[in-house]
């Protein structure tokens, strides 16, 4: 039993690799308080199509919260 636990621990540690530093070097936060987000800003929708914010929002005020629901690498660093 102890050998099984040891093997599972080693396997889990082998799968928990750090992300490559090249990818993380471009990650950052630019805080721009009290600025409007341009409505021609392009995003990808749930089907992978390019969409603009103007396609969804008109003149009404909007609170935009960007979230990942499936994080391949950075969730443990962010959350």
PDB file of N, CA, C and O in Angstrom:
ATOM      1  N   UNK A   1       0.822  -1.196   0.000  1.00  0.00           N
ATOM      2  CA  UNK A   1       0.000   0.000   0.000  1.00  0.00           C
ATOM      3  C   UNK A   1       0.866   1.259   0.000  1.00  0.00           C
ATOM      4  O   UNK A   1       0.591   2.208  -0.734  1.00  0.00           O
ATOM      5  N   UNK A   2       1.904   1.260   0.819  1.00  0.00           N
ATOM      6  CA  UNK A   2       2.794   2.418   0.883  1.00  0.00           C
ATOM      7  C   UNK A   2       3.495   2.628  -0.453  1.00  0.00           C
ATOM      8  O   UNK A   2       3.725   3.764  -0.867  1.00  0.00           O
ATOM      9  N   UNK A   3       3.834   1.534  -1.125  1.00  0.00           N
ATOM     10  CA  UNK A   3       4.482   1.639  -2.436  1.00  0.00           C
ATOM     11  C   UNK A   3       3.533   2.259  -3.452  1.00  0.00           C
ATOM     12  O   UNK A   3       3.958   3.064  -4.280  1.00  0.00           O
ATOM     13  N   UNK A   4       2.263   1.898  -3.401  1.00  0.00           N
ATOM     14  CA  UNK A   4       1.269   2.468  -4.302  1.00  0.00           C
ATOM     15  C   UNK A   4       1.125   3.970  -4.076  1.00  0.00           C
ATOM     16  O   UNK A   4       1.076   4.740  -5.036  1.00  0.00           O
ATOM     17  N   UNK A   5       1.059   4.388  -2.819  1.00  0.00           N
ATOM     18  CA  UNK A   5       0.964   5.817  -2.491  1.00  0.00           C
ATOM     19  C   UNK A   5       2.199   6.552  -2.987  1.00  0.00           C
ATOM     20  O   UNK A   5       2.086   7.653  -3.526  1.00  0.00           O
ATOM     21  N   UNK A   6       3.365   5.966  -2.814  1.00  0.00           N
ATOM     22  CA  UNK A   6       4.604   6.584  -3.279  1.00  0.00           C
ATOM     23  C   UNK A   6       4.607   6.733  -4.790  1.00  0.00           C
ATOM     24  O   UNK A   6       4.996   7.783  -5.301  1.00  0.00           O
ATOM     25  N   UNK A   7       4.183   5.709  -5.515  1.00  0.00           N
ATOM     26  CA  UNK A   7       4.142   5.774  -6.977  1.00  0.00           C
ATOM     27  C   UNK A   7       3.136   6.811  -7.463  1.00  0.00           C
ATOM     28  O   UNK A   7       3.409   7.531  -8.423  1.00  0.00           O
ATOM     29  N   UNK A   8       1.982   6.897  -6.818  1.00  0.00           N
ATOM     30  CA  UNK A   8       0.993   7.905  -7.197  1.00  0.00           C
ATOM     31  C   UNK A   8       1.497   9.317  -6.919  1.00  0.00           C
ATOM     32  O   UNK A   8       1.234  10.231  -7.700  1.00  0.00           O
ATOM     33  N   UNK A   9       2.211   9.501  -5.829  1.00  0.00           N
ATOM     34  CA  UNK A   9       2.781  10.811  -5.501  1.00  0.00           C
ATOM     35  C   UNK A   9       3.823  11.215  -6.529  1.00  0.00           C
ATOM     36  O   UNK A   9       3.857  12.369  -6.957  1.00  0.00           O
ATOM     37  N   UNK A  10       4.667  10.286  -6.927  1.00  0.00           N
ATOM     38  CA  UNK A  10       5.694  10.576  -7.938  1.00  0.00           C
ATOM     39  C   UNK A  10       5.044  10.895  -9.276  1.00  0.00           C
ATOM     40  O   UNK A  10       5.477  11.818  -9.966  1.00  0.00           O
ATOM     41  N   UNK A  11       4.013  10.151  -9.653  1.00  0.00           N
ATOM     42  CA  UNK A  11       3.324  10.399 -10.918  1.00  0.00           C
ATOM     43  C   UNK A  11       2.650  11.766 -10.916  1.00  0.00           C
ATOM     44  O   UNK A  11       2.685  12.474 -11.923  1.00  0.00           O
ATOM     45  N   UNK A  12       2.040  12.143  -9.800  1.00  0.00           N
ATOM     46  CA  UNK A  12       1.388  13.449  -9.710  1.00  0.00           C
ATOM     47  C   UNK A  12       2.409  14.577  -9.790  1.00  0.00           C
ATOM     48  O   UNK A  12       2.154  15.597 -10.430  1.00  0.00           O
ATOM     49  N   UNK A  13       3.551  14.405  -9.154  1.00  0.00           N
ATOM     50  CA  UNK A  13       4.598  15.431  -9.198  1.00  0.00           C
ATOM     51  C   UNK A  13       5.168  15.564 -10.601  1.00  0.00           C
ATOM     52  O   UNK A  13       5.521  16.667 -11.018  1.00  0.00           O
ATOM     53  N   UNK A  14       5.264  14.473 -11.329  1.00  0.00           N
ATOM     54  CA  UNK A  14       5.790  14.525 -12.694  1.00  0.00           C
ATOM     55  C   UNK A  14       4.840  15.267 -13.619  1.00  0.00           C
ATOM     56  O   UNK A  14       5.289  15.913 -14.566  1.00  0.00           O
ATOM     57  N   UNK A  15       3.538  15.190 -13.370  1.00  0.00           N
ATOM     58  CA  UNK A  15       2.561  15.876 -14.211  1.00  0.00           C
ATOM     59  C   UNK A  15       2.412  17.345 -13.858  1.00  0.00           C
ATOM     60  O   UNK A  15       1.891  18.109 -14.670  1.00  0.00           O
ATOM     61  N   UNK A  16       2.841  17.765 -12.696  1.00  0.00           N
ATOM     62  CA  UNK A  16       2.701  19.153 -12.248  1.00  0.00           C
ATOM     63  C   UNK A  16       3.936  19.948 -12.633  1.00  0.00           C
ATOM     64  O   UNK A  16       4.665  20.432 -11.767  1.00  0.00           O
ATOM     65  N   UNK A  17       4.168  20.083 -13.919  1.00  0.00           N
ATOM     66  CA  UNK A  17       5.341  20.804 -14.405  1.00  0.00           C
ATOM     67  C   UNK A  17       5.054  22.294 -14.441  1.00  0.00           C
ATOM     68  O   UNK A  17       3.912  22.718 -14.617  1.00  0.00           O
ATOM     69  N   UNK A  18       6.089  23.067 -14.273  1.00  0.00           N
ATOM     70  CA  UNK A  18       5.956  24.514 -14.382  1.00  0.00           C
ATOM     71  C   UNK A  18       5.786  24.894 -15.847  1.00  0.00           C
ATOM     72  O   UNK A  18       6.390  24.268 -16.718  1.00  0.00           O
ATOM     73  N   UNK A  19       4.966  25.919 -16.137  1.00  0.00           N
ATOM     74  CA  UNK A  19       4.819  26.371 -17.515  1.00  0.00           C
ATOM     75  C   UNK A  19       6.121  26.981 -18.016  1.00  0.00           C
ATOM     76  O   UNK A  19       6.915  27.477 -17.217  1.00  0.00           O
ATOM     77  N   UNK A  20       6.353  26.954 -19.319  1.00  0.00           N
ATOM     78  CA  UNK A  20       7.578  27.544 -19.867  1.00  0.00           C
ATOM     79  C   UNK A  20       7.647  29.043 -19.576  1.00  0.00           C
ATOM     80  O   UNK A  20       6.635  29.738 -19.669  1.00  0.00           O
ATOM     81  N   UNK A  21       8.812  29.536 -19.232  1.00  0.00           N
ATOM     82  CA  UNK A  21       8.966  30.946 -18.862  1.00  0.00           C
ATOM     83  C   UNK A  21       8.711  31.879 -20.040  1.00  0.00           C
ATOM     84  O   UNK A  21       8.303  33.020 -19.824  1.00  0.00           O
ATOM     85  N   UNK A  22       8.934  31.443 -21.270  1.00  0.00           N
ATOM     86  CA  UNK A  22       8.670  32.293 -22.427  1.00  0.00           C
ATOM     87  C   UNK A  22       7.216  32.717 -22.494  1.00  0.00           C
ATOM     88  O   UNK A  22       6.911  33.854 -22.855  1.00  0.00           O
ATOM     89  N   UNK A  23       6.325  31.812 -22.151  1.00  0.00           N
ATOM     90  CA  UNK A  23       4.898  32.113 -22.165  1.00  0.00           C
ATOM     91  C   UNK A  23       4.544  33.075 -21.038  1.00  0.00           C
ATOM     92  O   UNK A  23       3.762  34.005 -21.238  1.00  0.00           O
ATOM     93  N   UNK A  24       5.107  32.861 -19.867  1.00  0.00           N
ATOM     94  CA  UNK A  24       4.777  33.686 -18.708  1.00  0.00           C
ATOM     95  C   UNK A  24       5.388  35.078 -18.760  1.00  0.00           C
ATOM     96  O   UNK A  24       4.905  35.983 -18.079  1.00  0.00           O
ATOM     97  N   UNK A  25       6.428  35.270 -19.543  1.00  0.00           N
ATOM     98  CA  UNK A  25       7.078  36.584 -19.579  1.00  0.00           C
ATOM     99  C   UNK A  25       6.172  37.652 -20.184  1.00  0.00           C
ATOM    100  O   UNK A  25       6.365  38.839 -19.923  1.00  0.00           O
ATOM    101  N   UNK A  26       5.185  37.251 -20.990  1.00  0.00           N
ATOM    102  CA  UNK A  26       4.275  38.210 -21.613  1.00  0.00           C
ATOM    103  C   UNK A  26       2.990  38.421 -20.817  1.00  0.00           C
ATOM    104  O   UNK A  26       2.140  39.213 -21.222  1.00  0.00           O
ATOM    105  N   UNK A  27       2.837  37.728 -19.694  1.00  0.00           N
ATOM    106  CA  UNK A  27       1.618  37.840 -18.894  1.00  0.00           C
ATOM    107  C   UNK A  27       1.748  39.025 -17.952  1.00  0.00           C
ATOM    108  O   UNK A  27       2.769  39.190 -17.285  1.00  0.00           O
ATOM    109  N   UNK A  28       0.710  39.845 -17.900  1.00  0.00           N
ATOM    110  CA  UNK A  28       0.747  40.991 -17.005  1.00  0.00           C
ATOM    111  C   UNK A  28      -0.627  41.620 -16.873  1.00  0.00           C
ATOM    112  O   UNK A  28      -1.590  41.181 -17.501  1.00  0.00           O
ATOM    113  N   UNK A  29      -0.704  42.636 -16.060  1.00  0.00           N
ATOM    114  CA  UNK A  29      -1.949  43.369 -15.847  1.00  0.00           C
ATOM    115  C   UNK A  29      -1.663  44.845 -16.079  1.00  0.00           C
ATOM    116  O   UNK A  29      -0.753  45.413 -15.475  1.00  0.00           O
ATOM    117  N   UNK A  30      -2.439  45.455 -16.949  1.00  0.00           N
ATOM    118  CA  UNK A  30      -2.376  46.894 -17.167  1.00  0.00           C
ATOM    119  C   UNK A  30      -3.639  47.493 -16.570  1.00  0.00           C
ATOM    120  O   UNK A  30      -4.728  47.333 -17.119  1.00  0.00           O
ATOM    121  N   UNK A  31      -3.493  48.178 -15.451  1.00  0.00           N
ATOM    122  CA  UNK A  31      -4.650  48.750 -14.777  1.00  0.00           C
ATOM    123  C   UNK A  31      -4.922  50.132 -15.355  1.00  0.00           C
ATOM    124  O   UNK A  31      -4.074  51.022 -15.292  1.00  0.00           O
ATOM    125  N   UNK A  32      -6.102  50.300 -15.912  1.00  0.00           N
ATOM    126  CA  UNK A  32      -6.500  51.582 -16.506  1.00  0.00           C
ATOM    127  C   UNK A  32      -7.864  51.962 -15.947  1.00  0.00           C
ATOM    128  O   UNK A  32      -8.898  51.769 -16.587  1.00  0.00           O
ATOM    129  N   UNK A  33      -7.836  52.496 -14.762  1.00  0.00           N
ATOM    130  CA  UNK A  33      -9.072  52.835 -14.071  1.00  0.00           C
ATOM    131  C   UNK A  33      -9.776  53.997 -14.751  1.00  0.00           C
ATOM    132  O   UNK A  33      -9.136  54.915 -15.265  1.00  0.00           O
ATOM    133  N   UNK A  34     -11.095  53.945 -14.748  1.00  0.00           N
ATOM    134  CA  UNK A  34     -11.957  55.007 -15.288  1.00  0.00           C
ATOM    135  C   UNK A  34     -11.764  55.250 -16.777  1.00  0.00           C
ATOM    136  O   UNK A  34     -12.035  56.349 -17.261  1.00  0.00           O
ATOM    137  N   UNK A  35     -11.303  54.246 -17.509  1.00  0.00           N
ATOM    138  CA  UNK A  35     -11.185  54.359 -18.961  1.00  0.00           C
ATOM    139  C   UNK A  35     -12.227  53.471 -19.618  1.00  0.00           C
ATOM    140  O   UNK A  35     -12.543  52.390 -19.120  1.00  0.00           O
ATOM    141  N   UNK A  36     -12.751  53.931 -20.727  1.00  0.00           N
ATOM    142  CA  UNK A  36     -13.725  53.138 -21.478  1.00  0.00           C
ATOM    143  C   UNK A  36     -12.996  52.123 -22.353  1.00  0.00           C
ATOM    144  O   UNK A  36     -11.928  52.406 -22.895  1.00  0.00           O
ATOM    145  N   UNK A  37     -13.584  50.950 -22.480  1.00  0.00           N
ATOM    146  CA  UNK A  37     -13.035  49.919 -23.360  1.00  0.00           C
ATOM    147  C   UNK A  37     -13.579  50.188 -24.760  1.00  0.00           C
ATOM    148  O   UNK A  37     -14.789  50.343 -24.925  1.00  0.00           O
ATOM    149  N   UNK A  38     -12.710  50.248 -25.774  1.00  0.00           N
ATOM    150  CA  UNK A  38     -13.191  50.511 -27.137  1.00  0.00           C
ATOM    151  C   UNK A  38     -14.141  49.407 -27.611  1.00  0.00           C
ATOM    152  O   UNK A  38     -13.858  48.222 -27.436  1.00  0.00           O
ATOM    153  N   UNK A  39     -15.268  49.801 -28.211  1.00  0.00           N
ATOM    154  CA  UNK A  39     -16.245  48.820 -28.657  1.00  0.00           C
ATOM    155  C   UNK A  39     -15.801  48.062 -29.904  1.00  0.00           C
ATOM    156  O   UNK A  39     -16.421  47.061 -30.265  1.00  0.00           O
ATOM    157  N   UNK A  40     -14.734  48.521 -30.573  1.00  0.00           N
ATOM    158  CA  UNK A  40     -14.231  47.771 -31.730  1.00  0.00           C
ATOM    159  C   UNK A  40     -13.162  46.752 -31.329  1.00  0.00           C
ATOM    160  O   UNK A  40     -12.536  46.133 -32.189  1.00  0.00           O
ATOM    161  N   UNK A  41     -12.959  46.584 -30.034  1.00  0.00           N
ATOM    162  CA  UNK A  41     -12.006  45.607 -29.523  1.00  0.00           C
ATOM    163  C   UNK A  41     -12.478  44.198 -29.878  1.00  0.00           C
ATOM    164  O   UNK A  41     -13.642  43.859 -29.664  1.00  0.00           O
ATOM    165  N   UNK A  42     -11.571  43.373 -30.422  1.00  0.00           N
ATOM    166  CA  UNK A  42     -11.939  42.035 -30.897  1.00  0.00           C
ATOM    167  C   UNK A  42     -11.650  40.976 -29.840  1.00  0.00           C
ATOM    168  O   UNK A  42     -10.616  41.008 -29.173  1.00  0.00           O
ATOM    169  N   UNK A  43     -12.575  40.046 -29.701  1.00  0.00           N
ATOM    170  CA  UNK A  43     -12.447  38.890 -28.816  1.00  0.00           C
ATOM    171  C   UNK A  43     -12.836  37.645 -29.600  1.00  0.00           C
ATOM    172  O   UNK A  43     -13.252  37.736 -30.755  1.00  0.00           O
ATOM    173  N   UNK A  44     -12.701  36.493 -28.977  1.00  0.00           N
ATOM    174  CA  UNK A  44     -13.181  35.228 -29.550  1.00  0.00           C
ATOM    175  C   UNK A  44     -14.381  34.768 -28.729  1.00  0.00           C
ATOM    176  O   UNK A  44     -14.346  34.780 -27.499  1.00  0.00           O
ATOM    177  N   UNK A  45     -15.444  34.363 -29.425  1.00  0.00           N
ATOM    178  CA  UNK A  45     -16.605  33.846 -28.705  1.00  0.00           C
ATOM    179  C   UNK A  45     -16.425  32.361 -28.407  1.00  0.00           C
ATOM    180  O   UNK A  45     -15.375  31.785 -28.694  1.00  0.00           O
ATOM    181  N   UNK A  46     -17.447  31.753 -27.835  1.00  0.00           N
ATOM    182  CA  UNK A  46     -17.344  30.352 -27.431  1.00  0.00           C
ATOM    183  C   UNK A  46     -17.182  29.392 -28.603  1.00  0.00           C
ATOM    184  O   UNK A  46     -16.800  28.238 -28.408  1.00  0.00           O
ATOM    185  N   UNK A  47     -17.467  29.857 -29.820  1.00  0.00           N
ATOM    186  CA  UNK A  47     -17.291  29.026 -31.014  1.00  0.00           C
ATOM    187  C   UNK A  47     -15.965  29.315 -31.724  1.00  0.00           C
ATOM    188  O   UNK A  47     -15.662  28.706 -32.750  1.00  0.00           O
ATOM    189  N   UNK A  48     -15.174  30.248 -31.175  1.00  0.00           N
ATOM    190  CA  UNK A  48     -13.885  30.584 -31.762  1.00  0.00           C
ATOM    191  C   UNK A  48     -13.947  31.664 -32.827  1.00  0.00           C
ATOM    192  O   UNK A  48     -12.932  31.965 -33.456  1.00  0.00           O
ATOM    193  N   UNK A  49     -15.115  32.254 -33.043  1.00  0.00           N
ATOM    194  CA  UNK A  49     -15.264  33.308 -34.049  1.00  0.00           C
ATOM    195  C   UNK A  49     -14.813  34.651 -33.481  1.00  0.00           C
ATOM    196  O   UNK A  49     -14.992  34.921 -32.293  1.00  0.00           O
ATOM    197  N   UNK A  50     -14.230  35.488 -34.332  1.00  0.00           N
ATOM    198  CA  UNK A  50     -13.846  36.841 -33.923  1.00  0.00           C
ATOM    199  C   UNK A  50     -15.102  37.703 -33.831  1.00  0.00           C
ATOM    200  O   UNK A  50     -15.882  37.778 -34.781  1.00  0.00           O
ATOM    201  N   UNK A  51     -15.292  38.349 -32.687  1.00  0.00           N
ATOM    202  CA  UNK A  51     -16.437  39.241 -32.481  1.00  0.00           C
ATOM    203  C   UNK A  51     -15.933  40.540 -31.858  1.00  0.00           C
ATOM    204  O   UNK A  51     -14.885  40.571 -31.213  1.00  0.00           O
ATOM    205  N   UNK A  52     -16.699  41.607 -32.066  1.00  0.00           N
ATOM    206  CA  UNK A  52     -16.373  42.891 -31.454  1.00  0.00           C
ATOM    207  C   UNK A  52     -17.316  43.125 -30.278  1.00  0.00           C
ATOM    208  O   UNK A  52     -18.425  42.590 -30.250  1.00  0.00           O
ATOM    209  N   UNK A  53     -16.879  43.911 -29.323  1.00  0.00           N
ATOM    210  CA  UNK A  53     -17.756  44.242 -28.198  1.00  0.00           C
ATOM    211  C   UNK A  53     -19.016  44.950 -28.674  1.00  0.00           C
ATOM    212  O   UNK A  53     -20.085  44.778 -28.089  1.00  0.00           O
ATOM    213  N   UNK A  54     -18.896  45.743 -29.731  1.00  0.00           N
ATOM    214  CA  UNK A  54     -20.051  46.458 -30.268  1.00  0.00           C
ATOM    215  C   UNK A  54     -21.121  45.497 -30.774  1.00  0.00           C
ATOM    216  O   UNK A  54     -22.292  45.869 -30.857  1.00  0.00           O
ATOM    217  N   UNK A  55     -20.733  44.252 -31.118  1.00  0.00           N
ATOM    218  CA  UNK A  55     -21.718  43.260 -31.548  1.00  0.00           C
ATOM    219  C   UNK A  55     -22.661  42.881 -30.410  1.00  0.00           C
ATOM    220  O   UNK A  55     -23.769  42.409 -30.662  1.00  0.00           O
ATOM    221  N   UNK A  56     -22.244  43.078 -29.181  1.00  0.00           N
ATOM    222  CA  UNK A  56     -23.029  42.673 -28.020  1.00  0.00           C
ATOM    223  C   UNK A  56     -23.592  43.842 -27.220  1.00  0.00           C
ATOM    224  O   UNK A  56     -24.681  43.737 -26.655  1.00  0.00           O
ATOM    225  N   UNK A  57     -22.867  44.949 -27.165  1.00  0.00           N
ATOM    226  CA  UNK A  57     -23.250  46.051 -26.291  1.00  0.00           C
ATOM    227  C   UNK A  57     -23.546  47.296 -27.111  1.00  0.00           C
ATOM    228  O   UNK A  57     -22.866  47.583 -28.097  1.00  0.00           O
ATOM    229  N   UNK A  58     -24.557  48.020 -26.696  1.00  0.00           N
ATOM    230  CA  UNK A  58     -24.900  49.272 -27.348  1.00  0.00           C
ATOM    231  C   UNK A  58     -24.469  50.444 -26.491  1.00  0.00           C
ATOM    232  O   UNK A  58     -23.293  50.581 -26.151  1.00  0.00           O
ATOM    233  N   UNK A  59     -25.417  51.278 -26.147  1.00  0.00           N
ATOM    234  CA  UNK A  59     -25.141  52.479 -25.358  1.00  0.00           C
ATOM    235  C   UNK A  59     -25.296  52.253 -23.857  1.00  0.00           C
ATOM    236  O   UNK A  59     -25.049  53.165 -23.068  1.00  0.00           O
ATOM    237  N   UNK A  60     -25.699  51.061 -23.457  1.00  0.00           N
ATOM    238  CA  UNK A  60     -25.931  50.796 -22.038  1.00  0.00           C
ATOM    239  C   UNK A  60     -24.613  50.552 -21.312  1.00  0.00           C
ATOM    240  O   UNK A  60     -23.677  50.010 -21.899  1.00  0.00           O
ATOM    241  N   UNK A  61     -24.528  50.945 -20.038  1.00  0.00           N
ATOM    242  CA  UNK A  61     -23.329  50.645 -19.247  1.00  0.00           C
ATOM    243  C   UNK A  61     -23.182  49.130 -19.072  1.00  0.00           C
ATOM    244  O   UNK A  61     -24.172  48.410 -18.942  1.00  0.00           O
ATOM    245  N   UNK A  62     -21.946  48.667 -19.071  1.00  0.00           N
ATOM    246  CA  UNK A  62     -21.672  47.232 -18.996  1.00  0.00           C
ATOM    247  C   UNK A  62     -20.551  46.990 -18.001  1.00  0.00           C
ATOM    248  O   UNK A  62     -19.585  47.751 -17.947  1.00  0.00           O
ATOM    249  N   UNK A  63     -20.680  45.934 -17.219  1.00  0.00           N
ATOM    250  CA  UNK A  63     -19.573  45.446 -16.397  1.00  0.00           C
ATOM    251  C   UNK A  63     -19.058  44.197 -17.084  1.00  0.00           C
ATOM    252  O   UNK A  63     -19.779  43.208 -17.210  1.00  0.00           O
ATOM    253  N   UNK A  64     -17.829  44.240 -17.522  1.00  0.00           N
ATOM    254  CA  UNK A  64     -17.231  43.147 -18.282  1.00  0.00           C
ATOM    255  C   UNK A  64     -16.258  42.400 -17.386  1.00  0.00           C
ATOM    256  O   UNK A  64     -15.297  42.983 -16.884  1.00  0.00           O
ATOM    257  N   UNK A  65     -16.502  41.126 -17.188  1.00  0.00           N
ATOM    258  CA  UNK A  65     -15.635  40.292 -16.362  1.00  0.00           C
ATOM    259  C   UNK A  65     -15.085  39.170 -17.233  1.00  0.00           C
ATOM    260  O   UNK A  65     -15.834  38.307 -17.690  1.00  0.00           O
ATOM    261  N   UNK A  66     -13.770  39.184 -17.462  1.00  0.00           N
ATOM    262  CA  UNK A  66     -13.138  38.185 -18.317  1.00  0.00           C
ATOM    263  C   UNK A  66     -12.693  37.008 -17.459  1.00  0.00           C
ATOM    264  O   UNK A  66     -11.891  37.174 -16.540  1.00  0.00           O
ATOM    265  N   UNK A  67     -13.204  35.837 -17.753  1.00  0.00           N
ATOM    266  CA  UNK A  67     -12.909  34.639 -16.968  1.00  0.00           C
ATOM    267  C   UNK A  67     -12.569  33.477 -17.878  1.00  0.00           C
ATOM    268  O   UNK A  67     -13.078  33.366 -18.993  1.00  0.00           O
ATOM    269  N   UNK A  68     -11.711  32.624 -17.385  1.00  0.00           N
ATOM    270  CA  UNK A  68     -11.451  31.339 -18.036  1.00  0.00           C
ATOM    271  C   UNK A  68     -12.268  30.285 -17.317  1.00  0.00           C
ATOM    272  O   UNK A  68     -12.332  30.273 -16.087  1.00  0.00           O
ATOM    273  N   UNK A  69     -12.887  29.408 -18.074  1.00  0.00           N
ATOM    274  CA  UNK A  69     -13.586  28.278 -17.475  1.00  0.00           C
ATOM    275  C   UNK A  69     -12.826  26.982 -17.706  1.00  0.00           C
ATOM    276  O   UNK A  69     -13.159  25.953 -17.116  1.00  0.00           O
ATOM    277  N   UNK A  70     -11.822  27.021 -18.547  1.00  0.00           N
ATOM    278  CA  UNK A  70     -10.967  25.868 -18.805  1.00  0.00           C
ATOM    279  C   UNK A  70      -9.555  26.409 -18.968  1.00  0.00           C
ATOM    280  O   UNK A  70      -9.198  26.903 -20.038  1.00  0.00           O
ATOM    281  N   UNK A  71      -8.759  26.321 -17.929  1.00  0.00           N
ATOM    282  CA  UNK A  71      -7.418  26.899 -17.938  1.00  0.00           C
ATOM    283  C   UNK A  71      -6.367  25.816 -18.146  1.00  0.00           C
ATOM    284  O   UNK A  71      -6.232  24.922 -17.311  1.00  0.00           O
ATOM    285  N   UNK A  72      -5.624  25.883 -19.241  1.00  0.00           N
ATOM    286  CA  UNK A  72      -4.616  24.858 -19.487  1.00  0.00           C
ATOM    287  C   UNK A  72      -3.360  25.016 -18.643  1.00  0.00           C
ATOM    288  O   UNK A  72      -2.633  24.043 -18.448  1.00  0.00           O
ATOM    289  N   UNK A  73      -3.080  26.240 -18.126  1.00  0.00           N
ATOM    290  CA  UNK A  73      -1.774  26.407 -17.502  1.00  0.00           C
ATOM    291  C   UNK A  73      -1.735  27.469 -16.412  1.00  0.00           C
ATOM    292  O   UNK A  73      -1.085  27.238 -15.393  1.00  0.00           O
ATOM    293  N   UNK A  74      -2.382  28.608 -16.560  1.00  0.00           N
ATOM    294  CA  UNK A  74      -2.165  29.731 -15.653  1.00  0.00           C
ATOM    295  C   UNK A  74      -3.143  29.814 -14.484  1.00  0.00           C
ATOM    296  O   UNK A  74      -2.944  30.648 -13.601  1.00  0.00           O
ATOM    297  N   UNK A  75      -4.168  29.004 -14.437  1.00  0.00           N
ATOM    298  CA  UNK A  75      -5.177  29.131 -13.378  1.00  0.00           C
ATOM    299  C   UNK A  75      -4.584  29.007 -11.983  1.00  0.00           C
ATOM    300  O   UNK A  75      -4.951  29.765 -11.085  1.00  0.00           O
ATOM    301  N   UNK A  76      -3.691  28.082 -11.794  1.00  0.00           N
ATOM    302  CA  UNK A  76      -3.129  27.912 -10.457  1.00  0.00           C
ATOM    303  C   UNK A  76      -2.301  29.123 -10.048  1.00  0.00           C
ATOM    304  O   UNK A  76      -2.172  29.407  -8.857  1.00  0.00           O
ATOM    305  N   UNK A  77      -1.742  29.835 -11.007  1.00  0.00           N
ATOM    306  CA  UNK A  77      -0.975  31.037 -10.692  1.00  0.00           C
ATOM    307  C   UNK A  77      -1.884  32.223 -10.417  1.00  0.00           C
ATOM    308  O   UNK A  77      -1.554  33.079  -9.596  1.00  0.00           O
ATOM    309  N   UNK A  78      -3.031  32.285 -11.097  1.00  0.00           N
ATOM    310  CA  UNK A  78      -3.927  33.424 -10.977  1.00  0.00           C
ATOM    311  C   UNK A  78      -4.918  33.235  -9.840  1.00  0.00           C
ATOM    312  O   UNK A  78      -5.142  34.149  -9.048  1.00  0.00           O
ATOM    313  N   UNK A  79      -5.514  32.043  -9.759  1.00  0.00           N
ATOM    314  CA  UNK A  79      -6.540  31.780  -8.757  1.00  0.00           C
ATOM    315  C   UNK A  79      -5.884  31.350  -7.488  1.00  0.00           C
ATOM    316  O   UNK A  79      -6.568  31.075  -6.502  1.00  0.00           O
TER     317      UNK A  79
END
